[in-house]
């Protein structure tokens, strides 16, 4: 559990600098340049991600279980993950109607992903992992709203429908890859029992 927490602190910590220390972030950019800041950010995020994945795997070896979800709940999660994948793709392409409507598709995807995984994972390590990501996404969304009110950011403006088609098609392809192959390869368990 220790390494899971260390990984979460590094990964979510670097992703929270804009939320909790915007002046520090700007001072680093001013002193070192945007490329150096992005490099530091990427290195810390990658190290944090690797440590949290390893720590989660280690914590799952000796689980403390609070609840066991019914088997049908994995189908609910599978349905929710379709929307997660579409939102993730939408966050990476120019704005269409989807991105403009949800404003921050990446944060919404993280919230749905974390909540969905909490529905089927009742062990302590999963509660810490997915609960941390859910809490972070909520706090980051609140921070985004504050930046918007302060005029420091803007919401995306709806663009052509083609970007929604790309988001949906790309999200569905990513979803199928994860269900059939990647989830088992990367996480070690099939997302839907029997696959």
C-alpha positions as CSV (number, residue, x, y, z in Angstrom):
1,X,0.0,0.0,0.0
2,X,2.9,2.3,0.7
3,X,4.1,2.4,-2.9
4,X,0.6,2.9,-4.2
5,X,0.3,6.0,-2.1
6,X,3.7,7.2,-3.1
7,X,2.8,6.8,-6.8
8,X,-0.6,8.6,-6.3
9,X,1.2,11.5,-4.5
10,X,3.6,11.8,-7.4
11,X,1.2,11.3,-10.2
12,X,-1.8,13.3,-8.9
13,X,0.5,15.8,-7.2
14,X,2.2,16.9,-10.4
15,X,-1.3,17.0,-12.0
16,X,-2.4,19.3,-9.1
17,X,0.2,22.0,-9.3
18,X,-2.0,24.2,-11.4
19,X,-4.8,23.7,-8.7
20,X,-2.8,24.3,-5.5
21,X,0.3,26.3,-6.7
22,X,-0.4,28.2,-9.9
23,X,2.2,30.8,-9.0
24,X,4.9,28.1,-8.5
25,X,4.0,26.6,-11.9
26,X,4.3,30.0,-13.6
27,X,7.5,30.9,-11.8
28,X,9.0,27.6,-13.1
29,X,7.9,28.3,-16.6
30,X,9.3,31.9,-16.4
31,X,12.6,30.7,-15.0
32,X,13.1,27.6,-17.1
33,X,10.8,27.9,-20.1
34,X,7.7,26.0,-21.0
35,X,9.6,23.0,-22.6
36,X,11.6,22.4,-19.4
37,X,8.5,22.6,-17.3
38,X,6.7,20.1,-19.5
39,X,9.8,17.8,-19.3
40,X,9.8,17.9,-15.5
41,X,6.0,17.4,-15.5
42,X,6.3,14.4,-17.8
43,X,9.1,12.8,-15.9
44,X,7.4,13.1,-12.5
45,X,4.1,11.9,-14.0
46,X,5.6,8.9,-15.6
47,X,7.5,7.9,-12.5
48,X,4.4,8.4,-10.4
49,X,2.3,6.3,-12.8
50,X,4.8,3.4,-12.9
51,X,5.1,3.4,-9.1
52,X,1.3,3.6,-8.5
53,X,0.7,0.7,-11.0
54,X,3.4,-1.4,-9.3
55,X,2.1,-0.4,-5.9
56,X,-1.5,-1.3,-6.8
57,X,-0.3,-4.7,-8.1
58,X,1.6,-5.3,-4.8
59,X,-1.4,-4.2,-2.7
60,X,-3.7,-6.5,-4.5
61,X,-1.6,-9.5,-3.5
62,X,-2.8,-9.3,0.1
63,X,-6.2,-7.6,-0.3
64,X,-8.4,-6.1,2.5
65,X,-11.9,-6.6,1.0
66,X,-14.8,-4.4,2.1
67,X,-17.4,-5.6,-0.4
68,X,-17.8,-8.0,-3.4
69,X,-19.8,-6.7,-6.3
70,X,-22.4,-8.9,-7.9
71,X,-21.3,-10.4,-11.2
72,X,-23.8,-8.4,-13.2
73,X,-22.1,-5.2,-12.1
74,X,-19.3,-5.8,-14.5
75,X,-21.8,-5.3,-17.3
76,X,-22.8,-1.9,-15.9
77,X,-19.1,-0.9,-15.8
78,X,-18.6,-2.2,-19.3
79,X,-21.4,0.1,-20.5
80,X,-20.0,3.1,-18.6
81,X,-16.6,2.5,-20.1
82,X,-18.0,3.1,-23.6
83,X,-18.7,6.7,-22.6
84,X,-15.3,7.0,-20.9
85,X,-13.5,6.0,-24.1
86,X,-15.5,8.4,-26.3
87,X,-14.8,11.2,-23.9
88,X,-11.1,10.4,-23.8
89,X,-10.8,10.6,-27.6
90,X,-13.0,13.8,-27.6
91,X,-10.5,15.4,-25.1
92,X,-7.7,14.8,-27.6
93,X,-9.2,16.2,-30.8
94,X,-10.5,19.6,-31.8
95,X,-13.9,20.6,-30.3
96,X,-17.1,19.1,-31.8
97,X,-20.5,19.2,-30.1
98,X,-19.4,16.6,-27.5
99,X,-16.4,18.5,-26.2
100,X,-18.3,21.8,-26.2
101,X,-21.2,20.3,-24.3
102,X,-19.1,18.6,-21.5
103,X,-16.4,21.3,-21.5
104,X,-13.8,19.1,-19.9
105,X,-14.2,15.6,-21.4
106,X,-10.9,14.2,-19.9
107,X,-12.1,15.1,-16.3
108,X,-15.5,13.7,-16.9
109,X,-13.9,10.5,-18.3
110,X,-11.8,10.2,-15.2
111,X,-14.8,10.7,-12.9
112,X,-16.9,8.0,-14.7
113,X,-13.9,5.6,-15.0
114,X,-13.1,6.0,-11.2
115,X,-16.7,5.6,-10.1
116,X,-17.3,2.7,-12.4
117,X,-14.3,0.9,-11.0
118,X,-15.3,1.6,-7.5
119,X,-18.6,-0.2,-8.2
120,X,-16.8,-3.5,-8.9
121,X,-13.7,-3.3,-6.8
122,X,-14.4,-3.3,-3.0
123,X,-10.8,-3.9,-1.8
124,X,-8.8,-1.3,0.1
125,X,-6.2,-0.8,-2.7
126,X,-8.9,-0.1,-5.3
127,X,-10.8,2.2,-3.0
128,X,-7.6,4.2,-2.4
129,X,-6.7,4.2,-6.1
130,X,-10.0,4.9,-7.7
131,X,-11.3,7.1,-4.9
132,X,-8.1,9.3,-5.2
133,X,-8.7,9.8,-8.9
134,X,-12.4,10.5,-8.4
135,X,-11.6,13.1,-5.7
136,X,-8.8,14.7,-7.8
137,X,-11.1,15.0,-10.8
138,X,-13.8,16.7,-8.8
139,X,-11.3,19.1,-7.2
140,X,-9.8,19.8,-10.6
141,X,-13.2,20.6,-12.2
142,X,-13.9,23.0,-9.4
143,X,-10.5,24.6,-10.0
144,X,-11.3,24.9,-13.7
145,X,-14.6,26.7,-13.0
146,X,-12.7,29.2,-10.8
147,X,-10.1,29.8,-13.6
148,X,-13.0,30.3,-16.0
149,X,-14.7,32.9,-13.7
150,X,-11.3,34.7,-13.3
151,X,-10.9,34.8,-17.1
152,X,-7.8,32.6,-17.1
153,X,-9.3,30.0,-19.3
154,X,-12.2,29.5,-21.7
155,X,-14.6,26.7,-22.5
156,X,-14.3,25.0,-25.9
157,X,-16.6,26.3,-28.7
158,X,-18.5,23.7,-30.7
159,X,-16.9,22.9,-33.9
160,X,-17.7,20.6,-36.9
161,X,-19.6,17.4,-36.4
162,X,-16.7,15.4,-37.9
163,X,-14.8,15.7,-34.6
164,X,-17.8,14.0,-32.8
165,X,-17.7,11.2,-35.4
166,X,-13.9,10.9,-34.8
167,X,-14.5,10.8,-31.0
168,X,-17.2,8.2,-31.2
169,X,-15.4,6.0,-33.8
170,X,-12.1,6.3,-32.0
171,X,-13.7,5.7,-28.6
172,X,-15.5,2.6,-29.8
173,X,-12.3,1.2,-31.3
174,X,-10.4,1.9,-28.1
175,X,-13.2,0.3,-26.1
176,X,-13.2,-2.9,-28.2
177,X,-9.4,-3.2,-27.9
178,X,-9.5,-2.8,-24.1
179,X,-12.4,-5.3,-23.6
180,X,-11.0,-7.9,-25.9
181,X,-7.2,-7.6,-25.3
182,X,-5.6,-4.6,-23.6
183,X,-7.4,-4.7,-20.1
184,X,-6.3,-8.3,-19.6
185,X,-2.8,-7.6,-21.0
186,X,-2.2,-4.4,-18.9
187,X,-4.2,-5.1,-15.8
188,X,-4.2,-8.9,-15.7
189,X,-7.9,-9.5,-15.4
190,X,-10.6,-9.6,-18.1
191,X,-13.0,-6.6,-17.8
192,X,-16.0,-8.9,-18.3
193,X,-15.8,-12.4,-16.8
194,X,-15.9,-15.1,-19.4
195,X,-14.0,-13.1,-22.1
